[in-house]
């Protein structure tokens, strides 16, 4: 879980895993993406995916990933919680603004919660969080710490 203390008092709540977003609320959310895409998102905003559902998994080494922190007005939310759901590709036609896929329901390979927002104008980029990698010799592994881009 991400700590949101750094945003100060009055910041929108962070959407907590296992909790369906409430209609018309504003939440802080995170989007993992390659560094190049994050720069494009920062300057041009988000674009809709071609099929109107969840994006592809991020199959990149950890050091190439960045996190875009966003503020999202979710509007009307539809829960999509299994493969083959009748509204999996048509949720927006039924006047929903966001879909929510709960964790561990079989929709997302990672098992994580995922949201899909139809209209990119509902999303405001707050900042980009970059990886800062260092080797931990004693543990013989790589550790990743994410730092805010300045």
DSSP file (Angstrom, degrees, kcal/mol; ACC not computed):
  #  RESIDUE AA STRUCTURE BP1 BP2  ACC     N-H-->O    O-->H-N    N-H-->O    O-->H-N    TCO  KAPPA ALPHA  PHI   PSI    X-CA   Y-CA   Z-CA
    1    1 A X              0   0    0      0, 0.0     2,-0.3     0, 0.0    15,-0.1   0.000 360.0 360.0 360.0 138.5    0.0    0.0    0.0
    2    2 A X        -     0   0    0      2,-0.0     2,-0.4     1,-0.0    12,-0.1  -0.650 360.0-128.2 -86.0 140.0    1.3    3.5   -0.8
    3    3 A X        -     0   0    0     -2,-0.3     3,-0.2     1,-0.1    -1,-0.0  -0.729  17.4-169.7 -85.9 136.8    1.4    6.1    1.8
    4    4 A X    >   +     0   0    0     -2,-0.4     3,-1.7     1,-0.1     4,-0.3   0.191  54.3 110.3-111.7  15.0   -0.2    9.4    0.9
    5    5 A X  G >   +     0   0    0      1,-0.3     3,-1.4     2,-0.2    -1,-0.1   0.792  68.4  68.3 -60.6 -27.5    1.0   11.5    3.7
    6    6 A X  G 3  S+     0   0    0      1,-0.3    -1,-0.3    -3,-0.2    -2,-0.1   0.614  88.0  65.6 -71.8 -10.4    3.2   13.5    1.3
    7    7 A X  G <  S-     0   0    0     -3,-1.7    -1,-0.3     1,-0.2    -2,-0.2   0.587 101.3-135.8 -87.1  -9.6    0.2   15.0   -0.4
    8    8 A X    X   -     0   0    0     -3,-1.4     3,-1.2    -4,-0.3    -1,-0.2  -0.071  39.6 -31.0  84.4 174.4   -0.8   17.0    2.7
    9    9 A X  T 3  S+     0   0    0      1,-0.2     3,-0.1    -3,-0.1    -4,-0.0  -0.318 124.2  28.0 -67.1 148.3   -4.2   17.5    4.4
   10   10 A X  T 3  S+     0   0    0      1,-0.3    -1,-0.2    -2,-0.0     2,-0.1   0.480  83.0 144.0  82.4   2.1   -7.3   17.6    2.2
   11   11 A X    <   -     0   0    0     -3,-1.2    -1,-0.3     1,-0.1     3,-0.1  -0.429  60.8 -95.9 -70.9 148.6   -5.8   15.3   -0.5
   12   12 A X        -     0   0    0      1,-0.1    15,-0.2    -3,-0.1    -1,-0.1  -0.284  51.3 -95.1 -59.5 151.5   -8.2   12.9   -2.2
   13   13 A X  E     -a   27   0A   0     13,-0.5    15,-2.4     1,-0.1     2,-0.4  -0.323  32.5-116.6 -68.9 152.4   -8.1    9.5   -0.7
   14   14 A X  E     -a   28   0A   0     13,-0.2     2,-0.4    -3,-0.1    15,-0.2  -0.753  34.4-112.2 -83.6 133.2   -6.0    6.7   -2.1
   15   15 A X        -     0   0    0     13,-1.6     2,-0.3    -2,-0.4     3,-0.1  -0.547  34.8-141.1 -68.3 122.1   -8.1    3.9   -3.4
   16   16 A X    >   -     0   0    0     -2,-0.4     3,-1.6     1,-0.1    -1,-0.1  -0.673  22.0-100.9 -89.9 138.7   -7.5    0.9   -1.1
   17   17 A X  T 3  S+     0   0    0     -2,-0.3    -1,-0.1     1,-0.3     3,-0.1  -0.165 106.8  26.1 -53.1 149.3   -7.2   -2.6   -2.5
   18   18 A X  T 3  S+     0   0    0      1,-0.2     2,-0.5    -3,-0.1    -1,-0.3   0.469  99.6 106.7  72.2   4.9  -10.3   -4.8   -2.1
   19   19 A X    <   -     0   0    0     -3,-1.6    -1,-0.2     3,-0.0     2,-0.2  -0.956  68.9-133.4-117.0 119.9  -12.5   -1.7   -2.0
   20   20 A X        -     0   0    0     -2,-0.5     2,-0.1     1,-0.1    -4,-0.1  -0.462  32.0-107.7 -67.2 135.5  -14.7   -0.8   -4.9
   21   21 A X        -     0   0    0     -2,-0.2     2,-0.3     1,-0.1    56,-0.1  -0.415  34.2-121.9 -64.0 138.7  -14.5    2.8   -5.9
   22   22 A X    >   -     0   0    0      1,-0.1     3,-1.8    -2,-0.1    52,-0.2  -0.620  36.2 -92.0 -82.6 139.4  -17.7    4.7   -5.0
   23   23 A X  T 3  S+     0   0    0     -2,-0.3    53,-0.2     1,-0.2    -1,-0.1  -0.159 105.7   7.1 -50.3 139.4  -19.5    6.5   -7.8
   24   24 A X  T 3  S+     0   0    0     51,-3.0    -1,-0.2     1,-0.2     2,-0.1   0.474  96.9 131.3  67.8   6.4  -18.5   10.1   -8.4
   25   25 A X    <   -     0   0    0     -3,-1.8    49,-2.2    50,-0.4     2,-0.4  -0.451  54.1-129.3 -85.0 163.1  -15.6   10.1   -6.0
   26   26 A X  E     + B   0  73A   0     47,-0.2   -13,-0.5    -2,-0.1     2,-0.3  -0.951  31.4 178.5-112.6 131.9  -12.1   11.3   -6.6
   27   27 A X  E     -aB  13  72A   0     45,-2.4    45,-3.0    -2,-0.4     2,-0.5  -0.905  33.0-119.8-131.3 156.4   -9.2    9.0   -5.8
   28   28 A X  E     +aB  14  71A   0    -15,-2.4   -13,-1.6    -2,-0.3     2,-0.3  -0.869  44.5 171.4 -90.1 128.6   -5.4    9.0   -6.0
   29   29 A X  E     - B   0  70A   0     41,-2.5    41,-2.7    -2,-0.5     2,-0.4  -0.828  24.6-129.5-134.0 172.3   -4.4    6.0   -8.2
   30   30 A X  E     - B   0  69A   0     -2,-0.3     2,-0.4    39,-0.2    39,-0.2  -0.960   9.6-163.5-130.1 143.2   -1.2    4.7   -9.8
   31   31 A X  E     - B   0  68A   0     37,-2.0    37,-2.9    -2,-0.4     2,-0.4  -0.973  12.0-149.0-129.2 116.2   -0.3    3.7  -13.4
   32   32 A X  E     + B   0  67A   0     -2,-0.4     2,-0.3    35,-0.2    35,-0.2  -0.684  35.1 143.9 -84.3 135.8    2.8    1.6  -14.1
   33   33 A X  E     - B   0  66A   0     33,-2.3    33,-2.6    -2,-0.4    -2,-0.0  -0.977  52.4 -77.6-160.9 163.2    4.4    2.3  -17.5
   34   34 A X  E  >  - B   0  65A   0     -2,-0.3     4,-2.2    31,-0.2    31,-0.2  -0.354  48.6-109.8 -65.9 155.9    7.7    2.5  -19.3
   35   35 A X  H  > S+     0   0    0     29,-1.2     4,-2.0     1,-0.2     5,-0.2   0.883 117.2  52.5 -54.7 -44.4    9.7    5.7  -18.8
   36   36 A X  H  > S+     0   0    0      1,-0.2     4,-1.8     2,-0.2    -1,-0.2   0.907 109.9  48.3 -62.4 -41.9    9.1    7.0  -22.4
   37   37 A X  H  > S+     0   0    0      1,-0.2     4,-2.8     2,-0.2    -1,-0.2   0.875 107.7  56.0 -66.4 -36.5    5.3    6.5  -22.1
   38   38 A X  H  X S+     0   0    0     -4,-2.2     4,-2.7     2,-0.2    -1,-0.2   0.903 106.1  50.6 -62.6 -40.6    5.3    8.3  -18.7
   39   39 A X  H  X S+     0   0    0     -4,-2.0     4,-1.6     2,-0.2    -1,-0.2   0.915 112.2  47.2 -62.9 -41.9    6.9   11.4  -20.3
   40   40 A X  H  X S+     0   0    0     -4,-1.8     4,-3.2     2,-0.2     5,-0.5   0.915 112.7  48.8 -64.9 -43.4    4.3   11.3  -23.1
   41   41 A X  H  X S+     0   0    0     -4,-2.8     4,-2.2     1,-0.2    -2,-0.2   0.908 107.8  55.6 -61.9 -42.2    1.5   10.9  -20.5
   42   42 A X  H  < S+     0   0    0     -4,-2.7    -1,-0.2    -5,-0.2    -2,-0.2   0.888 120.6  28.8 -58.9 -40.5    2.9   13.8  -18.4
   43   43 A X  H  < S+     0   0    0     -4,-1.6    -2,-0.2    -5,-0.1    -1,-0.2   0.804 135.4  26.0 -92.9 -31.8    2.8   16.2  -21.4
   44   44 A X  H  < S-     0   0    0     -4,-3.2    -3,-0.2     1,-0.2    -2,-0.2   0.572  99.6-130.0-110.5 -12.1   -0.1   14.9  -23.5
   45   45 A X     <  -     0   0    0     -4,-2.2    -1,-0.2    -5,-0.5    -2,-0.1  -0.223  43.3 -42.6  85.2 177.7   -2.3   13.1  -21.0
   46   46 A X        -     0   0    0     74,-0.3     2,-0.3    77,-0.2    74,-0.1  -0.393  50.5-152.0 -78.4 157.5   -3.7    9.6  -21.2
   47   47 A X        -     0   0    0     -2,-0.1     2,-0.1    72,-0.1    72,-0.0  -0.946  26.0-101.3-125.8 151.0   -5.2    8.1  -24.4
   48   48 A X        -     0   0    0     -2,-0.3     2,-0.1     1,-0.1    70,-0.1  -0.394  36.7-115.7 -67.9 146.2   -7.9    5.4  -24.6
   49   49 A X    >   -     0   0    0      4,-0.2     3,-0.5     1,-0.1    -1,-0.1  -0.424  27.5-112.8 -74.6 161.5   -6.8    1.9  -25.4
   50   50 A X  T 3  S+     0   0    0      1,-0.2    -1,-0.1    -2,-0.1    -2,-0.1   0.769 112.0  39.8 -70.4 -25.7   -8.0    0.5  -28.7
   51   51 A X  T 3  S-     0   0    0      2,-0.2    -1,-0.2     3,-0.1     3,-0.1   0.433 102.4-122.1-108.7   2.4  -10.3   -2.2  -27.2
   52   52 A X  S <  S+     0   0    0     -3,-0.5     2,-0.2     1,-0.3    40,-0.2   0.689  79.3  86.4  72.9  18.0  -11.8   -0.2  -24.2
   53   53 A X  S    S-     0   0    0      1,-0.2    -1,-0.3    37,-0.0    -2,-0.2  -0.627  87.3 -36.4-133.7-165.3  -10.6   -2.6  -21.5
   54   54 A X        -     0   0    0     -2,-0.2    -1,-0.2    -3,-0.1    -3,-0.1  -0.137  61.6-117.0 -61.2 149.5   -7.6   -3.2  -19.4
   55   55 A X        -     0   0    0      1,-0.2     2,-0.1    -3,-0.1    -1,-0.1  -0.088  39.6 -78.8 -75.6-179.8   -4.1   -2.6  -20.8
   56   56 A X        -     0   0    0      1,-0.1    -1,-0.2     3,-0.0     2,-0.0  -0.445  54.4 -93.4 -78.0 154.3   -1.4   -5.2  -21.3
   57   57 A X        -     0   0    0     -2,-0.1     2,-1.3     1,-0.1    -1,-0.1  -0.359  41.0-109.4 -64.7 150.7    0.7   -6.3  -18.3
   58   58 A X        -     0   0    0      1,-0.1     2,-1.2    -3,-0.1    -1,-0.1  -0.688  38.0-178.8 -86.8  94.4    4.0   -4.4  -17.9
   59   59 A X        +     0   0    0     -2,-1.3     2,-0.3     2,-0.0    -1,-0.1  -0.522  38.2 117.4 -95.4  66.6    6.6   -7.0  -18.9
   60   60 A X  S    S-     0   0    0     -2,-1.2     5,-0.1     2,-0.0    -2,-0.0  -0.902  73.8 -92.3-126.7 155.1    9.6   -4.8  -18.3
   61   61 A X    >>  -     0   0    0     -2,-0.3     3,-2.0     1,-0.1     4,-0.5  -0.400  44.7-111.4 -61.2 148.4   12.6   -5.1  -16.0
   62   62 A X  G >4 S+     0   0    0      1,-0.3     3,-1.4     2,-0.2    -1,-0.1   0.840 115.1  60.6 -52.2 -39.3   11.9   -3.2  -12.7
   63   63 A X  G 34 S+     0   0    0      1,-0.3    -1,-0.3    67,-0.0    68,-0.2   0.679 102.9  52.3 -68.9 -15.5   14.5   -0.5  -13.5
   64   64 A X  G <4 S+     0   0    0     -3,-2.0   -29,-1.2    66,-0.1    -1,-0.3   0.512  93.2  93.9 -94.3  -5.9   12.7    0.5  -16.7
   65   65 A X  E <<  -B   34   0A   0     -3,-1.4    66,-0.6    -4,-0.5     2,-0.3  -0.595  49.9-177.8 -88.8 146.8    9.3    1.0  -15.0
   66   66 A X  E     -BC  33 130A   0    -33,-2.6   -33,-2.3    -2,-0.2     2,-0.5  -0.910  20.1-130.4-132.4 166.1    8.0    4.2  -13.7
   67   67 A X  E     -BC  32 129A   0     62,-2.5    62,-3.8    -2,-0.3     2,-0.6  -0.975   8.8-153.8-121.9 127.7    4.8    5.0  -11.8
   68   68 A X  E     -BC  31 128A   0    -37,-2.9   -37,-2.0    -2,-0.5     2,-0.5  -0.898  12.8-150.3 -99.5 119.7    2.5    7.9  -12.8
   69   69 A X  E     +BC  30 127A   0     58,-2.6    57,-3.0    -2,-0.6    58,-1.4  -0.795  25.2 178.8 -91.4 129.4    0.5    9.1   -9.8
   70   70 A X  E     -BC  29 125A   0    -41,-2.7   -41,-2.5    -2,-0.5     2,-0.5  -0.883  32.8-133.2-131.9 158.3   -2.9   10.5  -10.8
   71   71 A X  E     -BC  28 124A   0     53,-2.9    53,-2.8    -2,-0.3     2,-0.4  -0.965  32.7-166.9-108.0 127.5   -6.1   12.0   -9.4
   72   72 A X  E     -BC  27 123A   0    -45,-3.0   -45,-2.4    -2,-0.5     2,-0.9  -0.964  25.0-154.6-125.7 128.4   -9.2   10.3  -10.9
   73   73 A X  E     -B   26   0A   0     49,-2.2   -47,-0.2    -2,-0.4   -48,-0.1  -0.892  20.0-164.9 -91.8 106.4  -12.8   11.3  -10.9
   74   74 A X        -     0   0    0    -49,-2.2    23,-0.2    -2,-0.9    -1,-0.1   0.690  10.3-173.2 -74.7 -18.6  -14.2    7.8  -11.4
   75   75 A X        +     0   0    0    -50,-0.4   -51,-3.0    22,-0.1     2,-0.5  -0.375  61.7   0.5  61.8-138.5  -17.8    8.9  -12.3
   76   76 A X  S    S-     0   0    0    -53,-0.2    21,-2.5    19,-0.1    22,-2.0  -0.738  80.7-151.0 -87.6 128.5  -20.1    5.9  -12.5
   77   77 A X  E     -e   98   0B   0     -2,-0.5     2,-0.4    20,-0.2    22,-0.2  -0.840  12.1-165.0-111.3 134.6  -18.3    2.6  -11.8
   78   78 A X  E     -e   99   0B   0     20,-2.6    22,-2.4    -2,-0.4     2,-0.5  -0.970  18.8-135.4-115.0 129.8  -19.0   -0.9  -13.1
   79   79 A X  E     -e  100   0B   0     -2,-0.4     2,-0.6    20,-0.2    22,-0.2  -0.734  18.5-173.3 -83.8 123.5  -17.4   -3.9  -11.4
   80   80 A X        +     0   0    0     20,-2.3    22,-0.2    -2,-0.5    27,-0.1  -0.951  15.9 161.0-116.8 107.1  -16.0   -6.4  -13.9
   81   81 A X        +     0   0    0     -2,-0.6     2,-0.3    20,-0.1    -1,-0.1   0.209  50.1  37.7-123.8  16.4  -15.0   -9.5  -11.9
   82   82 A X  S >  S-     0   0    0     24,-0.1     3,-1.5    25,-0.1    24,-0.1  -0.967  83.4 -93.9-161.0 152.5  -14.6  -12.5  -14.2
   83   83 A X  T 3  S+     0   0    0     -2,-0.3    24,-0.1    22,-0.3    -2,-0.0  -0.390 111.6  26.5 -62.7 138.9  -13.5  -13.3  -17.7
   84   84 A X  T 3  S+     0   0    0      1,-0.2    -1,-0.3    -2,-0.1     0, 0.0   0.588  79.9 168.7  82.4  10.0  -16.4  -13.3  -20.2
   85   85 A X    X   -     0   0    0     -3,-1.5     3,-2.2     1,-0.2     4,-0.3  -0.321  44.1-122.2 -53.3 136.3  -18.4  -10.8  -18.2
   86   86 A X  T 3  S+     0   0    0      1,-0.3     3,-0.2     2,-0.1    -1,-0.2   0.732 111.7  40.4 -59.9 -21.4  -21.2   -9.6  -20.4
   87   87 A X  T 3> S+     0   0    0      1,-0.1     4,-1.3     2,-0.1    -1,-0.3   0.197  78.7 115.4-109.4  16.3  -20.1   -6.0  -20.1
   88   88 A X  T <4 S+     0   0    0     -3,-2.2    -1,-0.1     1,-0.2    -2,-0.1   0.840  95.6  17.0 -55.8 -37.0  -16.4   -6.6  -20.3
   89   89 A X  T  4 S+     0   0    0     -4,-0.3    -1,-0.2    -3,-0.2     3,-0.1   0.460 129.4  50.4-112.8  -4.9  -16.1   -4.7  -23.6
   90   90 A X  T >>  +     0   0    0      1,-0.1     4,-0.8     2,-0.1     3,-0.8   0.271  67.2 113.8-119.4  11.0  -19.4   -2.7  -23.6
   91   91 A X  G ><>S+     0   0    0     -4,-1.3     5,-1.4     1,-0.3     3,-0.8   0.843  78.5  52.5 -56.3 -37.1  -19.4   -1.1  -20.1
   92   92 A X  G >45S+     0   0    0      1,-0.2     3,-1.9     3,-0.2    -1,-0.3   0.841  99.8  62.5 -70.7 -30.2  -19.1    2.4  -21.5
   93   93 A X  G <45S+     0   0    0     -3,-0.8    -1,-0.2     1,-0.3    -2,-0.2   0.752 100.0  56.2 -62.8 -22.2  -22.1    1.8  -23.9
   94   94 A X  G <<5S-     0   0    0     -4,-0.8    -1,-0.3    -3,-0.8    -2,-0.2   0.157 128.2-100.2 -95.4  17.1  -24.1    1.4  -20.7
   95   95 A X  T < 5S+     0   0    0     -3,-1.9     2,-0.3     1,-0.3    -3,-0.2   0.767  74.3 144.1  71.2  30.5  -23.1    4.8  -19.5
   96   96 A X      < -     0   0    0     -5,-1.4    -1,-0.3     1,-0.1   -19,-0.2  -0.783  34.6-164.8 -94.2 145.9  -20.3    3.7  -17.1
   97   97 A X  S    S+     0   0    0    -21,-2.5    21,-2.9    -2,-0.3    22,-0.4   0.730  71.3  22.5 -97.6 -28.8  -17.2    5.9  -16.8
   98   98 A X  E     -eF  77 117B   0    -22,-2.0   -20,-2.6    19,-0.2     2,-0.4  -0.991  61.7-148.6-141.5 142.6  -14.9    3.5  -15.0
   99   99 A X  E     -eF  78 116B   0     17,-2.5    17,-2.1    -2,-0.3     2,-0.5  -0.893  12.7-155.6-107.7 149.4  -14.5   -0.3  -14.6
  100  100 A X  E     -eF  79 115B   0    -22,-2.4   -20,-2.3    -2,-0.4     2,-0.6  -0.990   4.6-165.3-125.6 124.8  -13.1   -1.8  -11.5
  101  101 A X  E     - F   0 114B   0     13,-3.4    13,-2.2    -2,-0.5   -20,-0.1  -0.940  21.8-138.2-107.4 111.5  -11.5   -5.2  -11.5
  102  102 A X    >   -     0   0    0     -2,-0.6     3,-0.8    11,-0.2     5,-0.3  -0.246  32.1 -86.5 -67.6 158.8  -11.1   -6.5   -7.9
  103  103 A X  T 3  S+     0   0    0      1,-0.2     9,-0.2     2,-0.1    -1,-0.1  -0.279 105.1  10.7 -63.3 149.2   -7.9   -8.3   -6.9
  104  104 A X  T 3  S+     0   0    0      7,-1.6    -1,-0.2     4,-0.2     8,-0.1   0.782  85.2 122.2  57.5  35.3   -7.5  -12.0   -7.4
  105  105 A X  S <  S-     0   0    0     -3,-0.8   -22,-0.3     7,-0.2    -1,-0.1   0.432  84.2-106.7-104.9  -0.1  -10.7  -12.4   -9.6
  106  106 A X  S    S+     0   0    0      2,-0.3     3,-0.1   -24,-0.1   -24,-0.1   0.461  96.1 100.9  92.7   0.8   -8.9  -13.9  -12.6
  107  107 A X  S    S+     0   0    0     -5,-0.3     2,-0.5     1,-0.2    -4,-0.1   0.820  78.9  46.1 -86.5 -33.1   -9.1  -10.8  -14.8
  108  108 A X  S >  S-     0   0    0      4,-0.1     3,-2.0     1,-0.1    -2,-0.3  -0.948  75.5-139.0-117.5 125.8   -5.6   -9.5  -14.4
  109  109 A X  T 3  S+     0   0    0     -2,-0.5    -1,-0.1     1,-0.3    -2,-0.0   0.815 103.5  55.0 -53.6 -33.7   -2.6  -11.9  -14.6
  110  110 A X  T 3  S-     0   0    0      2,-0.1    -1,-0.3     1,-0.1     3,-0.1   0.693 105.5-127.7 -73.6 -17.1   -0.8  -10.2  -11.7
  111  111 A X    <   +     0   0    0     -3,-2.0    -7,-1.6     1,-0.3     2,-0.1   0.496  66.0 131.7  80.9   2.9   -3.8  -10.7   -9.4
  112  112 A X        -     0   0    0     -9,-0.2    -1,-0.3     1,-0.1    -7,-0.2  -0.431  66.2 -95.1 -85.9 162.2   -3.8   -7.0   -8.6
  113  113 A X        -     0   0    0     -2,-0.1     2,-0.3   -10,-0.1   -11,-0.2  -0.426  45.4-171.6 -66.4 147.3   -6.7   -4.6   -8.6
  114  114 A X  E     -F  101   0B   0    -13,-2.2   -13,-3.4    -2,-0.1     2,-0.3  -0.997  12.6-162.7-147.3 145.4   -7.1   -2.6  -11.8
  115  115 A X  E     -F  100   0B   0     -2,-0.3     2,-0.4   -15,-0.2   -15,-0.2  -0.920   3.9-159.4-122.6 150.0   -9.3    0.2  -13.0
  116  116 A X  E     -F   99   0B   0    -17,-2.1   -17,-2.5    -2,-0.3     2,-0.5  -0.987   6.5-160.9-131.5 122.7  -10.1    1.4  -16.5
  117  117 A X  E     -F   98   0B   0     -2,-0.4   -19,-0.2   -19,-0.2   -20,-0.1  -0.906   5.4-157.2-107.5 124.4  -11.3    5.0  -17.0
  118  118 A X  S    S+     0   0    0    -21,-2.9     2,-0.7    -2,-0.5    -1,-0.2   0.939  78.8  50.8 -67.1 -49.9  -13.0    5.7  -20.4
  119  119 A X    >   -     0   0    0    -22,-0.4     3,-2.4     1,-0.1     4,-0.2  -0.814  67.5-155.2 -99.7 112.6  -12.5    9.4  -20.6
  120  120 A X  G >  S+     0   0    0     -2,-0.7     3,-1.8     1,-0.3   -74,-0.3   0.719  90.2  73.9 -58.0 -20.2   -8.9   10.6  -20.2
  121  121 A X  G 3  S+     0   0    0      1,-0.3    -1,-0.3   -76,-0.1    -3,-0.0   0.651  85.7  65.0 -69.0 -12.2  -10.3   14.0  -19.1
  122  122 A X  G <  S+     0   0    0     -3,-2.4   -49,-2.2   -25,-0.1     2,-0.5   0.512  93.0  78.0 -81.7  -4.9  -11.3   12.4  -15.8
  123  123 A X  E <   -C   72   0A   0     -3,-1.8     2,-0.5   -51,-0.2   -51,-0.2  -0.912  58.4-172.0-113.7 127.8   -7.6   11.8  -15.1
  124  124 A X  E     -C   71   0A   0    -53,-2.8   -53,-2.9    -2,-0.5     2,-0.3  -0.980  23.5-130.9-117.6 124.0   -5.2   14.5  -13.8
  125  125 A X  E     +C   70   0A   0     -2,-0.5   -55,-0.2   -55,-0.2     3,-0.1  -0.582  24.5 178.9 -73.3 128.8   -1.4   13.6  -13.6
  126  126 A X  E     -     0   0A   0    -57,-3.0     2,-0.3     1,-0.4   -56,-0.2   0.873  59.0 -44.1 -91.9 -54.5    0.0   14.6  -10.2
  127  127 A X  E     -C   69   0A   0    -58,-1.4   -58,-2.6     2,-0.0     2,-0.4  -0.971  49.3-105.9-165.9 174.9    3.6   13.4  -10.7
  128  128 A X  E     -C   68   0A   0     -2,-0.3    21,-2.8   -60,-0.2     2,-0.6  -0.961  23.4-150.9-117.0 132.7    5.9   10.7  -12.0
  129  129 A X  E     -CD  67 148A   0    -62,-3.8   -62,-2.5    -2,-0.4    19,-0.3  -0.918  15.9-158.3-107.8 118.6    7.7    8.4   -9.6
  130  130 A X  E     -CD  66 147A   0     17,-3.1    17,-3.4    -2,-0.6     2,-0.2  -0.651  19.8-109.2 -97.6 150.0   11.0    7.1  -11.0
  131  131 A X  E     - D   0 146A   0    -66,-0.6     2,-0.4    15,-0.2    15,-0.2  -0.518  23.6-166.3 -75.1 145.8   13.0    4.0   -9.9
  132  132 A X  E     - D   0 145A   0     13,-3.0    13,-1.8    -2,-0.2     2,-0.3  -0.905  16.7-165.8-130.7 101.9   16.2    4.5   -8.0
  133  133 A X  E     + D   0 144A   0     -2,-0.4     2,-0.3    11,-0.2    11,-0.2  -0.685  15.0 167.5 -98.2 140.9   18.0    1.1   -8.0
  134  134 A X  E     - D   0 143A   0      9,-1.9     9,-2.0    -2,-0.3     2,-0.4  -0.989  34.1-114.3-144.1 152.6   20.9    0.1   -5.8
  135  135 A X  E     - D   0 142A   0     -2,-0.3     2,-0.9     7,-0.2     7,-0.2  -0.682  14.0-149.8 -88.0 136.4   22.5   -3.3   -5.2
  136  136 A X  E >>> - D   0 141A   0      5,-2.1     5,-1.1    -2,-0.4     4,-1.0  -0.851  13.6-169.6-103.7  94.0   22.3   -4.7   -1.7
  137  137 A X  G >45S+     0   0    0     -2,-0.9     3,-0.5     1,-0.3    -1,-0.2   0.845  80.1  57.1 -57.6 -39.9   25.5   -6.7   -1.6
  138  138 A X  G 345S+     0   0    0      1,-0.2    -1,-0.3    -3,-0.1    -2,-0.0   0.827 114.5  38.0 -63.5 -30.6   24.8   -8.5    1.7
  139  139 A X  G <45S-     0   0    0     -3,-1.0    -1,-0.2     2,-0.2    -2,-0.2   0.538 100.7-133.4 -97.7  -7.8   21.5   -9.9    0.3
  140  140 A X  T <<5S+     0   0    0     -4,-1.0     2,-0.3    -3,-0.5    -3,-0.2   0.919  70.6  98.7  54.4  47.7   22.9  -10.6   -3.3
  141  141 A X  E   <S-D  136   0A   0     -5,-1.1    -5,-2.1     2,-0.0     2,-0.4  -0.955  75.9-102.5-151.5 168.9   19.8   -9.0   -4.8
  142  142 A X  E     -D  135   0A   0     -2,-0.3     2,-0.4    -7,-0.2    -7,-0.2  -0.809  28.8-160.3 -98.0 140.3   18.6   -5.7   -6.3
  143  143 A X  E     -D  134   0A   0     -9,-2.0    -9,-1.9    -2,-0.4     2,-0.5  -0.962   5.3-152.3-119.6 137.1   16.4   -3.4   -4.3
  144  144 A X  E     -D  133   0A   0     -2,-0.4     2,-0.4   -11,-0.2   -11,-0.2  -0.929  11.7-177.3-115.2 131.4   14.3   -0.7   -6.0
  145  145 A X  E     -D  132   0A   0    -13,-1.8   -13,-3.0    -2,-0.5     2,-0.4  -0.984  19.8-139.4-121.9 135.4   13.3    2.5   -4.4
  146  146 A X  E     -D  131   0A   0     -2,-0.4     2,-0.3   -15,-0.2   -15,-0.2  -0.824  19.9-172.4-100.9 135.1   11.0    4.9   -6.2
  147  147 A X  E     -D  130   0A   0    -17,-3.4   -17,-3.1    -2,-0.4     2,-0.1  -0.921  29.5-100.8-125.3 149.7   11.7    8.6   -6.0
  148  148 A X  E     -D  129   0A   0     -2,-0.3     2,-0.3   -19,-0.3   -19,-0.2  -0.429  35.9-119.1 -69.2 139.7    9.6   11.6   -7.3
  149  149 A X              0   0    0    -21,-2.8   -21,-0.2     1,-0.1    -1,-0.1  -0.590 360.0 360.0 -74.8 138.3   10.7   13.1  -10.5
  150  150 A X              0   0    0     -2,-0.3    -1,-0.1   -23,-0.1    -2,-0.0   0.415 360.0 360.0-108.7 360.0   11.7   16.8  -10.1
